[in-house]
Amino acid sequence: MVEQLSLSTDHHRIRPQDAGTGPGESPGADVLVAPAPQLRVADQDPVREVWYVAYGSNMHAARLGFYLSGGCPPGGRRTYPGCRDPRPPRRTAPASLAGGVYFAGESRAWTGGMAFFDPTLPGAAAARAYLLDVGQFADVAAQEMYREPGGDLDLIDEAVATGRATLGPGRYETLVCPGRLDGIPLLTFTAPGRASDVPWNPPAPVYLAMIASGIREAHGWGAARTAGYLSGLPGVAGHWTPAAVAELVAGLPQPQRKPPAHVGSC
């Protein structure tokens, strides 16, 4: 079963959303998750699996597949080495993170601005949670950081213990843990600062289209709702007209939403 989740960094609550529930999804009852604990790293058990919460192009499952298995996605400029363990996620769920997405910097994979998450922005960020083992997440994170995959990422335990950990000043070198789902930590990566700290830069059409496809695939949103969400994001607003975003989204193939394959037990 695919859960429909709303992740709040303030209240650490996951709430199923009745609106827009797609095939194979069930509203269910509210589930209270444990907040990200404030512990010393030495006080907690080693993390073995995590929910990777994607809010950019990796909301598109096929796009994430290039991080897992390696290769170059259509329209991209970068070939990914892939993970040590290329298996697909054990589970996946549409999610909403308290905060917002903005576009800044210059993507070497797509050109144009890159998507980053800022939990201090108002509103909610459309996202998608993937259940991975800790080695897979470390390898995905390494590839986002333009580092070689294959090693352990010490930041994972620190981020789970404290809610946040930063490896360096670069893009996607800060891990954020907004809480837990089914006792398993939720993790995403972003820039170390806030949206207000940097100039915003509009995303390239191919990148924005990939994000739109991921939103529609994960959440089952229609074209109008997807375009309305994207049009309001910092870096898109003021650079892309709402009509241009709507035209881009309307031209995308209709997503095929299916319950994800389950690998192993979870």
N, C-alpha and C positions, 0 to 999 in steps of 0.2 A: 504494500500500500504506500502511496506517496502522500506525505503529510504536507499541509499548507501551513507555513509557520510565519509568525511575526516575532522578531527578536528585538527586545528593548534593552539597550545598554543601561537605562536608568532603573528599570524595574526587574530586569532579568526574567522576563516572562515570555513564554512562547504561546501565542494564541492562534488556534486555527481560524482561518478567515472563511466566512460563508460565501462571500461574493467572489465570483470568478472561479469557483471550484471546478476542476476539470475531471475528465474520465479517470476512474481509478482512485479518486481522492475522496476523503470523508471529512466533514467538519469536525466531528469528535468533540471532546470536552477540553476545557482549558487545562494546560499542563504547566505547572510551576517548575522552573529549572533552578538549580543551585547557582547563585551568583559566582562570578570569578573570585576564588578565595584569595585573601591576602596572606600568603604563606611564604616562608622561606623555601627556596627550591629544594633544599635537603630534606624538608619535612614531608614532601609529597611522594607518592609512588610514581615510578617512571611512566610517562605517557606512551601508550602503545597504539592508539588510534585517535583520530580527530575528525571533526566536521570542518572541511575546508569551505569557507563561505565566499563565493565568487560574486562580484558585483559588476564586472566588466565583460569582456568578450568571452571569458571562461564560463559564463552562464550558458553558453551554447555547448552542449555536451560533446559534439564532434570536435569543436575547437579545443576543449580540455584534453581530448584524446591525443592530440599532438604533443602535449606536455607529458602524457603518460607513456605513449608508444613511440614518440619521435616523428619527425617529418616536418614539412612546411605546409601550413594551412593555405587554402585558396585565397589569393589576394595579398598574402603576407610576403615579407621580405627576409624572413629568418627561418632557418631550419633548426628544429629543437632536437637535442640528443635523446630526450625521453627519460623515463624513470627506471631504476633498477627493477622495480616490480611494475610491469605495464598493465596489470589487470584493471578492469573498469571499477568505478566506485561500487561499494557494497550496497549503498542506498543513496538516494538523492531526494531533495525536498525543496520546493519553492519557498523563499524566505523574504522577509522585509526587515532591514536593519534600521534602528533609530539613528538618524543622521542623514547625510547626503553624499552624493557623488559629484565630483567636479573634474574638469579636464585641464591639464597643465603639462608643461614640458614638451618634448618632441619624441615621438615614438620611433625607434629604430626598426621596429617590425612592421609598422603601418604608415608612418609619417603622421603629422598632426599631433594634437594633444592626446595624452594618456589619461585613463580613468583612475581616480584616486578616491578613497573613502575618508570622509571627515565626520567623526561622530558628534562634533559640536554644531554642525549645520542643522537647520530646522528641517522637519519633515521626516520622510522615510525613504530608504534606498532599496530599490528592487534588487534581490539577490537570489542565489541558489546555493544550497548546502549539499556537499558531497562527502560521504563517509569514506575516508582513506586511512590506510595505516600510516604510522608516523614517518616511516621511511619514504613513502610516496609523497606525503606532504612536504617533507624536507627537500625532496628532489624537485617538486613543482616550484617551491619557493626559491630554490637555488637558481632555477632557470629564469624566473622573473627578475632575480637580482643580477643576472648575467654572470653567474658563477657556475662552476662545473658541478653537476649533480653527482651524488655517490657518497656523500659524507653525512654524518649526523649534524643536526642543527641545534646547538645548545640553547638557542633562544626559545625553543618551543616550551621547555620546562619552565623557563623564567616567565614567559608570557602567560602561561596557564596559572602560575603561582601569583603573579602580580597584576594581571590584566593587560600588560603592555611590555614590550621589550624592543629595543632598537639595536641593530647590528652596526649601522653606519648612517651617513647623511643621504645616501642615494635613494633612488626610487624603489619602492616596495621593500625597503630594508627595515621596516617597522612592523612587528606582529601585534595584532590586537585580539584579545580574547573577550568577547562580550558576555560569555556565560557558558552553560553546558546544556546539552540535550541528551536525555537518557543516560546521564552521568558522564557523557563524553564531551570534552572541550570543543568549543566552537572557535575557529581561528581564521583570520584573514590577514592580509598584508597591505600596507599603504605607505605613503610618504611620512616622514617624521613630523612635519609641521601641519598647519591648518590651511584651508582653502584661501584664506585672506592673506597668507604669507607670500603668495607667488602670483605672477601674472597668469591669467587663464588663456588657454590656447584651444581653438576649436579642433575637434577630432576629424580625421579624414573620413570621407564617405564610406569606404569599405569597412573601417573600424566601427563606425556608428551603426552600420547595417548589421554587423556581426553581433553587437550588443542588443540591437532590436530583435534579432532572430532569437537570441538567447532568452530574452524576456518573454517573448511570445511562446517559446517552447516550454519554459519553466512554469510560467504563471497562467498561460492560456488567455492572455489579454488580447483584445482586438486591436486592429491597426490604429484606430483613433486614440485609444487609451495609451498605447505604447508611444505613439508620436507625441501626445500631450505630455507624458512624463519626461521624455528625452528633451523636448523643446525647452523645458524649464531648468535644465541643469546648467550650472555655471560653466562657461566655455562653449556651450551650445547656444544658450540664450544670448542674443546680441550679435551672433555670428551667423548662425543658421536661422532663416525665417521659419516660423511654424509651418508654412506651406511647403517649404523645401523638405523639412523633416517628414511631414505627412506623405509627400510624394515618394521619398526614399522608402519609408516603411510599407506603403501600399504596394510597392513594386517587388517586395520580398515574397518568396514562396510561402504558401500556407504551412505552418508548422505541423508536424505529425507528433502528437503527444501520446506517449505510451508509458505504462508503468515500467520503471527501469528493471533491468535484469538484476537479480540478487546473486552475489558471489559469496560463497561461504555462509557463515552464520553471523548474525548481528543482533 
